């Protein structure tokens, strides 16, 4: 493995049998043949079948073979076909694809559950796979006891768990229930605790497979924003989620799989836009051919957002205190009678939103004609502090807010121009800094009352 990579997947292919009975028979016959059949009697595809039987995951000596359908025996299929990619420390990758695309198979190979038929999947450092969160919890023990047991299974000593226990509890947000038995927890609470344990064990590579789907929306966003902190510290993330907002917030790159094959890999927003369009067009075609509407098909696709300055020009860096407009581009696949839009501005790695605008709050709604459209939200000022990165989240729902008319969207990161200390009396020497960097920066001044003598350094 190249030392500069944290995860490297080389020409990975994996096949399965749809029938369990046939799969067991194939495995037994391959193992028997491996020991009984002379080399001269072996079939052309012997290497692949021997690898499946032995589970050693080593590419045959003949090199990287072509993955051919004629290798397949009755009921077999390719779950992955010649997948290759590499991630450096600090990089993040989201896996996109419909059910059966091969995402979970890839995760299982990376985490060591399966061996590949061809190719290699290797990683550097400690790997933590979040595939079935809470599976190792004992239902009769408390949350506190399960934290220590879970961490001990993963190799941590008690004093090491003591050092991170408060961080785990704070992140999970269920402090009041830590001494209650796990069996009294809701599924969302189990996910909160298990996820918090996993991310605080300091893994080098973190695999996250749809485990956040059970958690509530606020916790999902909290985890997504926390991903920025992990990648900044050099951790490598691979994420599977059907929630496009989670993928766009957690991952800088995306890989689109379809029927085990790589379709496209690159910038998350570019890949996700193409994937969403493909899925919407496919669902619409299927619904049309069946002469019925599909409730799973969205009515619109958010194409992107961009900031405009006071003169209406696109800007990639925000100017403190100046008016800006946020342009939201989307495509409506049919006429929409009553839609409402919401947007939030949050700081990357921080919990909660800083600025929000919602048609649900101000009473507006939209009637949208079919085609590509744009809505602009004008903000009189952006008092955002420097030294932070900011991200915009946008969504379109029906008039009630209960039905999503489009997948939610998370923008790329934005920064704010340097504005220094906003003290109205002029700048003084900045000799010390206390606390964390603020998210909102507003002009201020100090005023002393009787008995208080203010002075400047």
N, C-alpha and C positions, 0 to 999 in steps of 0.2 A: 504493500500500500504506500502511495506517495505520502510523505510526512506532512505535506501542506494541507491534506484533506482530512476532515473529521469523519466523513461518510463517503464511500465510493462504491458504486454499483456498476458492474461490468457485464454487459451482454447477458442480463439475467433473463432466464426463461424457466417456467414451471408449468407442468401439466398435471391434471387430476382426472379421475374417472367419476362420472356422474353417479354411477351405481356403486354403493358401498360393497356389495357382494363381489362385483367385478374388481374393484380396487384391491380387496383382500386377496382375491385369487391371483391377480397380476403380481402383487408383492410376493406371495408365497412361491409362485412359479419362477419369478425372477431370481429369488434367493436360491431355490433349488437348482435352477439352470446354471447359476454362477459357480456352483460347486461341482456339478455333474457334467455339464456340456463342455466338450473339448473346444479349444479356441478356434480350430478350423471349422467348427460347426455353428459358430455364433452368427447371428443375423447382423445386417449392416448397422442397425441402430442399437447394438448391444451396449455401447458406452452409456447412453442415456438411461436405459433400463437398469443397468447396474448401479448407476448413481442414485436413482430413485430407491432401489432396494437397500443400498448401503447407507444412504443419507450422509455422504461425506462432503457433498457440495463442491467438488473440485472439477474444474473444466477438463474434459478429455485431452489427452496429449496431442491429439490431432489439431488442436487450436480451437477457435470459436466456430462451431459448425452452423450451417444454415438451419433454421427451425422450420421443418417441413411437415405439412399435414399428413403425409404418408407414413410418418412415424407413429401416428396415433392408432391405437387399437380400439375396438368397439367401445363406445361410451366415454372415451377419453377426449379431453379438450385442453387447449393452451390457456391457462389463467394469466400468464405473463409471456410476452414474446419479445426478446431482445431489447430489454430496457437498460439504459445506461445513463448515469449522471454522477456528479461529484459535488460535495459541499465542503467548504472551508469552515474552520471554527468561526462562530459568530454569524453564520448564514442561516436562513430559514426557508423552508420549502413547503408549500401547500400542495396536496394531491387532490386533483379534481377528476371527477368521472361519475357516471351513473352507477347504479348498483350492478355488480358483476364486472366492473371495469378492471379489477385486479389490485385495487388499493390495499385491501386487507391482506391479500396474499403477499404483497410486497412488504408490508409491516411485519407479517409473521416470519418471513425469511430474515429480515433485518434483526428481529428479536430472537432468532434461533429456534423458533417453533418448527419451521419447515426447513429442509435443505433444497436448494434449487436443482432443477433438472440439468440446466446448463448455467454457466457463468458464476460470478461471485458477488456477494454483498458483504462488505467489510466496514468496520468502523474503528476509530481510535479513541481510547479512554473508556470511561464508565458510561454505560447505556442504561436508560430507564424507559421502559415501555409502558405507557398508560393506555392499555387496551381494555381491561376489565377492572376498573377502579373499585376498590372495596371488596374484591373477591377474597382477599386474605384476612378480612376482619372477622373476629370472633363475635357473634351476635350477643352473647351473654356478658361480654366484658365492656367496660366503659370506653368512651372515646379516648380518654387519657391513656388507659392501659393499651389500647390498640395502637396508639401512636408509638409507644415504646416497643411493642412486640413487632410491629411492621418495620420499624427502623432497624431492630435487631436482626430480623430476617435478612435485611439488605446489608448487614455487616457493620452497623454503627454501635459503638459502646454507649452505655448509659450517660456518661458525662458529655458525650458528643450530642446526644439527643437533648440533654438538659440545656445545652447552649442554644439550640434552635427551637425549643418547644414553644416559647412565647411567640416567635415569628410564625410558626405553623398555626397556632390558635388564632392569632390576629388576622392572618390572611383568610382562614376558613370562615371567620365571622360567626362561629357557633360556640363562643366561649361559655355561654350559659348552659350548654348541654354536654360539656366535656366529661362530666361525671355520671351521665346517664348511659345505660346500656345501648349498644349499637342497634339492637333490634327495635328500639323505640324511635330511631331516626327515620326520616323520610328519605327517599332515594336521592333527592337533591342534596340533603345534608351529608349523606355518605360520600357523594361525589366531591362536595366541598372539602371534606376532611382528607379524603384519599388524594385528591389533586394537590392540596396544600402540602401534605407529607412528601409526595413525589418530587415537587419542584424545589423543596427546601433541602433535599438530600444532596444537592450539588452535583447532578449528573453532567457529564460532558456532552452527551447526545440524548435528547429527549424526543420520544415518539408519542404523539397524541392522536388517538384514533376514536373520533366521535364521542369521547367520554363526556364532553361538555354539553352534549345535547340534552342531558337530564337536568342540568343545573338551570337556575333561573337566569333571566336575561342580564340582570345587573352583575351576577357573578361571572357569566360568560364574558362580558365586556371587561371586567376586572382582570380576568385571566389573559385576555387578549392584549390588554395594555401592559400587563406584567411581562409578556413575552419580549417586549422591547428591552426591558432591564436584563433579561437572561441573555439575549443575543449581544447586547453591549458588553457583557462580561465574558464573551467568548463562547457561550454555549451554542450548540447547533440544534435546530428544531426541525422536525418533519411532522406535519399536521394533516389529518384528514378530517374534513367537516363538510356537510352539505349546506351549512350556514355560510353564505358568501361573505357576510360582514366579518365573521370570525377569521376566515382565510385572509381577507384583505388587511385586517388589523394586525394579524400575527406574522404574516409571511411577506417577504420581499420578492420571492420567486414562486412560481407555480408550475406544476407539471400536470398536463391533461392526459389521462389514460382512457382508452376506449377498447374494450374487449382484449385487454392485456397488452395493447400496443401503445407506444408513445405517439401522441398526436402533435403536441406542442409544448415547449418549455421556455420560460422567459419571465419578464416582468409580470407580477401578479395581476395588475389591472388589465394589461393587454391580453393575457391568456384567459383570465376569468371572463372578460367581455366576449371573446370569441366562443368560449365554452357556453356561456349563458345564452348567446344568440342561437347556437347550434341546438341546445336543449329546447328552447322555446319554439324554434321552427320545427323540430322533430315532434314535439308534443302537439303542436297545432296540426301538423300533417296527419298524425295518428288520430286525433280527435275528428278531423275532417273526414278521413277515410271511414271512420266508424259512425259518421253522421251524428255526433254528439259532442258536447263541450266537455273539456277536461277541467275539473276543479283544481288540479295541480298546476295548470298553466297560468303564468303571470300575464297580465294585460300590458305590461310595459317593462322596458329594460333601461336602467340608469346607465348611461354611457360614460359619464365622468362629471367632474366639477372643476372649475377654475376660478381663481381670484382675479378680479379686475380692480385697477386703481381708480382714483377719483375721475380720471379722464377716460375711463372705459378700456384701458389697455391691460392686457394680461400681465400678471406679475407673479413670480414664483417666490418672492420674499416680501413679507408684509411690512408696511410702514406704520410704526407706532402712532396712535392717536389720529390717524388720517381716515377719512371715509373709504370704505371698500364695498364692492359688490361681489356676491358669490353667485356665479352662473352655474346652473344645474342643467345638464343636457340629458335627455332621455328620448326613447323611441316608444310610441304607443302602437301596439299591434292591432288595435281596434279602437273605436270611439269610446271614450270613458265619460260617463255622465256626471259623476260626482266623486272627485278624488281630493285627498288632502296630503300635503307634504310636510315633513318635519326635518329639521337639521340640528345638529349639535357640533360644537367645537370643543374638543378635549385635548389635554396635554398628554403626549405619549409617555407611558409609564406611570401616569397618575390616574387615580380613580375619580369617576364622576365627570360631568361636563362643566365647562366654564361659561359658555354662551350657548343659548338655544333659541330657536324660533320654530313655532309650530302653528299650522293652520287650525289645529284642534283647539288651541288656546285663544287665538284671535278671531275665530269665527269664519275664516275664509274657506273656500273650496274651489276646485277647478273643474271645468268641462273641457276635455282634451280631444282634439281631432286626431285621427290616425296619422302617423308619420313621425318624423323627428322634430322634437320641440325643445324649447328652453324656457326655464323660469329663473328669474333673477331676484335675489334677496339683497337689499341694500342696507348696510350697517353704517350708522353715522360715524362711528369711531371703533377702533380695535385697540383697547388699552392692554394688550398682551405684553408680558414681560419678555425680555431677551433671555438668551441662554436656555431656552426650552424648544422642543419641537411640538408642533400642533397638528392635529388631524381632524378632518371633517367627516361626519357620518350623516347620511341622507337616506330617507325612505319615503315611499308613496303607499298610502293605504286608502281604503274606501272611506265614506263619510263617517262611519261609526268608529273606525280605528281598529276593528277586529279582523279585517281581511287585508292581507298584504297584496297590493296590486303589482309590486315589483320586489325583487330581492333588494335588501338594504345594501348600501354602498359605503365603503370607507376610502377616503382619498389617500394620496401620497402624503408625505410629511412636509410641513411648512415651517419656516423659521421667521423671526421678527428682526428687523434691523436694529443695530445697536443704538441705544438711546441714553445710556448712562444713568446716573442718579437724577431723579426728577424733582429735586428740591428747588422750590421757587426762589430761594435766596441765593442761588448759585452753588457751584460744586465746591465741596471741601475735600480734604485728603481722606481717602478711603483706607483707614488704618486697620479695620477689623471687619469681619463678616460673621454674622451670627444666624443660625437657622438655615433652612433650605431656600433655594431660589424661589421667589414668588411667581405666581402664574399671571396675576394682574398687576400692572404698574400704572399708578396714577400720580399726578403732581401733588406735592404736599409741602407743608412748612410747619415748623415748631413754633408755638407761642407760649411763652412763660407767663404765669400769673404772679400775683404779689408773693414775694418770698422765694421765687424761683429765678435764678440768674443763669440765663443760657449763654454759652460761649462756644467758639469754634476752634478746632485744632488747626 
